[in-house]
């Protein structure tokens, strides 16, 4: 299995594409991306961790969560889900917000399209991320998005190895 992460930044199109293979069935990988109890175990790089305030994984629903620093500082974010094709793909809008999910009018964000394809028990996850502006894309990269997201995906790989495999 190819454990390499493919991380491509396309500034001209304000896009980031991330591809990663996981040695786990599609159902399990899908659950890890769509269920708060599992997301809280891997989303975000150590030493940070995630705490879900609310999760409604449905079209029009929202995941409101805090990225919590080792000192206890909370950085709030939300995902607003727009399209869901169960076990295959989902899209969402990602924004920073306050603890109530309120987004400042000047906040920029990104739109994510995520797909899941299994071949012989190995699942490829592809994240196509489109930023609102070049400034937003560059800020995300300077904040360490590549390193942080890669670390989170590494944590997901470790977690998937420990989770019980679901039947189809």
KAPELIN-V473491 format. One record per helix or strand of 2 or more residues. SS is the DSSP state (~ for helix, > for strand). FROM is the first residue (numbers start at 0). TO is the last residue. If there is no record, write none. Layout:
BEGIN
SS FROM TO
SS FROM TO
END
This chain:
BEGIN
> 5 9
~ 10 12
> 14 21
~ 25 33
~ 35 41
> 48 54
> 61 67
> 73 84
> 88 95
> 109 118
> 121 130
~ 133 141
~ 144 161
END
